[in-house]
Amino acid sequence: MTTPITLSPAPSSLGGAARLALHDGSVFSGRAFGAVGDRARRAAEVVFNTSMVGYQEALTDPSYAGQILVMTQPMIGNYGASPADTESARVQVSGFVVRELSALASNFRATVHLADLLAQQGVLGISEIDTRALTRRLRTAGVMQGVLTDDPSPSDAELVAQARSAPSMAGLNLVPLVGCSSKQTWDQTLGGWNPIAQPGAAQAPPRTPRALRVLALDCGAKSNILRHLTQRGCQVEVFPHDTPPTDILARFAAGQFDGLFISNGPGDPAAVLATVATLRAVLAAPSGQVPPTFGICLGHQMLALALGAKTYKLPFGHRGANQPVKNLLTGRVEITSQNHGFAVEPESLAAAGGQATHVHLNDGTLAGFRLTDRPVFCVQYHPEASPGPHDSGYLFDAFVAMMIDRRPTDFASVSRADGPAVTAEALAPV
């Protein structure tokens, strides 16, 4: 048995007093950690995540850009941080809020304390505050703008005023800050984290006679999404989010790729005008010239906007690793990982020709849709995440199947990927 390596119980990146002020006038006081001592004031939207583990994946998820992240799990940092557990090249959050920062990091894979990781990345954290009270406030009133600082000089009233003047996430385009600026090749697979390699796995993902080529529009793509594609034998090329539609359609017509992937990302989908315009032009291509297309999270929202549907801001969003979603094509319920603050309006989607395929069982919001006349489908949640269950990995298999036959995803193809079909009664609307 491997003996865990216990890191030093005294991380160097601990500071003194810090405060988090919200635009509703409330101020929470605690202890600073991470990038302490610079006395900067970090203004951003304050959101909460209910996951019990996975804080490093959340911190490095580009979808959290422009946000101060609150973890509802009371102790954070007990297993340190590892380079293998990142979803991007850097910490993306504007600030980090926890109840208790563990001084002890015991994990044979860890290389650094969480506090020291944040210090290296220039991100301030605050601990020793009542995150339950803070979460209840955000849950009741909705997410709000806040200011996080370890600067003792401004008054509480000054910090609240700064929070009230901070820009809202609505109308904010953050994609250029997190996506790539030039074409890149991706070749990492899931490696030892491939669930198919684990004991008791049902079957391997579909393999194809040749490697399928995927053009991925990078709006802030999580690394694990790209790993899932390469794990299935795909050759993945990552393109900037503002790649012109003429370039995409010309490459597809020339046989340079087999499928188009639209990634997750931060901010308001309606503000990412360049990508929405690109997708609108791609979806409007003549029959047979629309690439098989799969979108996740922000990609789901932008595909809906490109069709003519509408999006809206959720009061406090869905951010956690235990969100139940029903697949309306198979009748099965999936336990999913989610991270979004906007959603697609179902009525406008139906009017634009989209068909709902997944629904969130907690509040009935749209969690996925497809087109019945073009090979396009997408989901609002994160099938690449593995918070325990791997319920949604079949969606990557459905994308592979769609690239092979170039037909819209239907009941049969999704059932092949998700297991045997269930009874007709289970398909009744929720």
N, C-alpha and C positions, 0 to 999 in steps of 0.2 A: 504494500500500500504506500502511495506517495505521501510523504510528510509535508503538510502545509508550511509554507514559508511565512513567518510572521514579520511584517514590516515594522519599522520603528514606531512605537506608540506616541511619538512626538513629532508630528509633521511640522515643518518649518513655517508653513503659510497660514498661521493663525494670528488674528489681530485683536483689536479692542472692540469698542462699541460700534454698532452699525444700526441703520434704520431703514425700514421699508415704509414709504408713505403712499397711500392710495388716493385717487381723485375724489373719493367720497368723504375724505377728511380723516380717515383712520390712519394711525401710525403705529407700526410694530417695531419694537426695539429688541436687539439681540447682539450676537457676537459675530464679528467679521471673520471670514476665512477666504482662502484663494488669493486673488490679486489685492492684497491689503496694502494700505499706506498711500495709494495714489490720490485718495480723496476725490475721485471722480464721482459724478452723479449720473447714474444710468437710468434713463427713462425708457419704459417699454410697457407693453401689455402684460399683465400678470395673469397667468393661467395655472391650472393644477392638473397633475397626473396621478391616477389612483393605482398605478402598478406597484407591486411589492418589491420587485427586483427590476434590473435593467436600467438603472440610473445613468450608466455610461452611454448606453445606446441612445437614451433620450437626450442627453447633453450634446451628443454629436450628430443628432438628426437635423438636417438642414431645415426641416419644416418648423423648427422652433426658433429660427432666426427672428430677431425683433421681439422676443418675448422673455419675460422673467418667469422661470419655471419653479413651481411649488410642488414638492413631493408630499403626498399624504401619508406615505409609510413613515412611521415616527423615527426610525434609525436608518441613516444613510451613510455609506462609505465603509461598511464593515468588510467588504471584500475588495477594497482598493480599486485600482484601474489597470487595465491591460490593453496593449496595442491591438489585440485580436478582437476586442469588443467594441470597436468604433464603427460608426455608420458614415463617417466622412473624415476628412483630413484634420479637422479641428473641432473644438467645442463651439457650438453655434449659438447657444443661449446668450441673452444679455445679462442675466443674473440667475442665481440659484438660491432657493429657499428651502431649509430643512428644519425639522424639530430638533434632532440630535445628530451631530456629526460624530461618527465613531472615531475615536482616537486610534483604535486598533484595527488594522487591515490584515486579515488572515486569509490568504489565498495563494496557492502555489503558482498561479498564473499572473498574479499582480506584480507590477514593476514600480508603481508609484502610489502614494496616497492620493485620495480624491482632492484634498485641499491643495496639494502641490501640483496636481494636474491643472486645476483651475488657475493657479498662480502662473504656471508656464504659458497658459493661453490668455492671460489678461482678463479673466472673468472673476467678478466678486461674488461671494456667497455670504449668506447670513444664516446663522443657526440660533438655537435657544429661543425660538419664538413659538407661539401657540399656532401651529399650522392647522389644527382642527378648527379653531375660531376663524382663521383666515380663509380656509376652504369653504366654511359655511357662509361666510360673507360673499365670496365669489359665486358660490352655488345659488345663493338667494338673489343677489343683485345683478349677477352676470360678471363676466371678466371685465376688468377695468385697467386704466393706465396707472402706472406706479413709478416711483423713483426709489432706487436702491443706492445707498452710499454709506461709507465709513467716515465721511467728513463731519466732524462735530460742530462746525461753524454755523451752518444754516439752521434757522429755527424750524420747528415742525410745520408751522404755517407756510414757510417759504418752500419746503419740500412738497407740501400738498398743492400749492399753487403751481409748481413746476409740473407735477403729475397732471393737473387739469389742463395744462397747455401742451402736453405731449400729443403727437399726432395719433389718431385712431388707426387700428389695423384695417378698418374698412377703407377701401380706396388706395391701399398701400401696395406697391409692386416691389417685392423684395427678391424676386427671382434672379435679377442680374447680380445680386450680391453673393449668391451661393452656387449658381450653375457654372459650367465650364465656358470658356471663351473660344475654344478651338477644338477640333475633332480629336478624340482620344480613343484608344483601343483598350478594352477591358478583357482580362483573361483569368481573374481569380474565380475559383469555384467555392462551394461550401466546405470542401475538404472533409475533415473529421466531424463537422457539424451537420453533414448531410443526414436527414432523418431516415432515409432509405437504408443507410449503412448500419442503423441501430438494430439490435435484436428485436424480432417481432414485426419488423416492417413488412408491409403487404406485398409491395412490388416496386420495381425500379421505375423512374420516370420514363416516358416514351423516348426511344432513340430513333433517329431517322437515318435513311440511307446516306445522306450527306449532311453536313453541318448547316443548319438554318442560320441565316444572317439577320440580325436585328439592328435596326437604326433606333437608338434611344435618344429622345429629346430630353436634355438634362435641365430640369427646372429646380434641381436640388435633390438629385436621386440618392436614395440610401444605398449603401454598398451592397447590402444583403439582397436587394432586388436584382441587381446585376449578377450577383453570385448565383442566384436561383436560375437565371437564364443560361449562364455558362454551364451550370451543373447539368442542364438538359441537353448539352451538346451544341448550344447556339454560339455563334460568333457575334460578339457584341461590339458595336462602334457607337460611342457616345458623341452626340452633336450638340452644339449650343441651342438654347431654347428658341432663339430667334432665327433659326435656319429657314430660308425662304421656302414656300410651298413648291415653287417651280423646281428647286433643287431636289426636294424629296420625291416629287412625282417623276422627275426625269430619272433619278437613280432607281426607282422602283420599276419604271418602264424598261430600263436597261438591264434589269435582273441583278442589280447590285445589292439588294436586300430583299428579304422575304416577309418581314413584319416590322411595324412601327410601334414603338413603345413610348408612352408619355408618362413622365415620372411625377412623383410627389414634389412638394415644395412649399415655401412659406407665403404668407400674405393673402391678399384678396384676389381670387381668380379673375374677377372682372377687370382688374387693373393690369393683368398681363396681356396687354393688347396685341403685341406682336405674335405671341404663340396662339392666342385665340383666332387671330386672323389667318395664320398658317393652317390651323386645323380646319377652319371653315372652308378654305380653298381645297384642302386635301379631301374632305368629305364630299365636296361638290364635284369631284372628278367623275367622268363618265363611268357607267357600270363596267366592272372588271378592271378598272384602273385605280380603285381605292385600295391601298395596302391593308392587309390584315392588321388591325390596330387594337392595342390593349393599353388602358390607362389606369393609374392608381392614384387615389387621393386627389391632389391638385389636378392631375391628369384627367380624372373622372369629371371634375367640375368644369375644366376648360373644354372638354369634349361636349359637355351639355351646353355650354355657352355657344360653342361653335355651331351647334344645331339650331340655336335660337331659343333655348330654354333660359331660365333665370336661376341665379343663386342668391342666397341670403345668409346673413350672419346669425349663428346660433348664440343663445344667451351665454352659455359657458363652455360649449364645445364638447367633443368626445375625445378624451385623452386617457387611455388606460389599456390594460392587457386582458380584460375580461368582458368585452362587449359582445352580447349575443346578436347574431344576424341570421335571418332565415333566407335560404336559397329558394326562391319561388319556383325555380325550374325543377328542383329535385325534392323539395319539401324538407330538406335537412337543415338543422340548426348548427351554426359554426360559432365557436368562441374565438373572437378576433381581437387583434391589437389595432387601436385607432388613435389618430392624432390629427384632428381638424377642427377648425372653428367656423367653417362655412359649409353649407349644404345646398343640394340642388332641389328646386321646387318641383315636386312630382307632377302637378297639373300642367305646368309649362313644358315639361319634358314630354309628356304624353301628347300634347298639342304639336310638338315639334317632330313627332314620329319615333321617339324613343320608347322602349318597353322595359319596365322595371323588372329586374331579375333578383334583387336582394333588398331586404328591408331590415332596419334596425329594430329589434324587438323591445328595446327600452322605451323608445319614444315614437316609433313609426316612421322615422325619417328614411329617405331613400339611401340605400347602401350599394346599389349597383344597377346598371342598365345595359341593354344591347340594342343594336339595330337589326331588324329582321330582313332588310334588303341589302345590307352591306356587312362585310366581316369586321365588325367593330363591337367591342364590349369593354366594360370598365367597372371598377369597384371603388367605393369611398374609403375602404379600410386597407389594412396592410397585410396581404397574404404572405409576404416574405418574413414577417416577424414570427418568432417561435417562443412565446411566453410560457410555454408548457405544451399546449396543444399545437398541432400542425394542421389544423382543420382546413385551412384555406390554400394549402400548397397546390391543390388540384387546378387552381386557376392558371398557373403557369403551364400545366399540361394541356389545358383547354386552349391556351394561346398557341402552343406548339401544334396542336391538332388543326387549329384554324389556319396556321401558316402553311400546313401541308395541303389541305383541301381547298383553301381560299373561299370557303363558304361561311356565312354567318353562323355564330355559335347557336346551336339548337339544343333541345332537350336531350337528344341522344348523345351528342358529343360531350356535353357537360356531365351527363350521367356516366359515361365511360370513364371520365377523369375522376368523378367524385364517388364512384362505386355504383352498385346496382340501383336502379330506379325504385322509388317508393310508390305507394299506392296513390291513386288519383285523389283520394280524400285528403291526403296530406298536402296536395297542391292547392287547396282552397285558399283564397285570399285571407290575409291576416286581418 
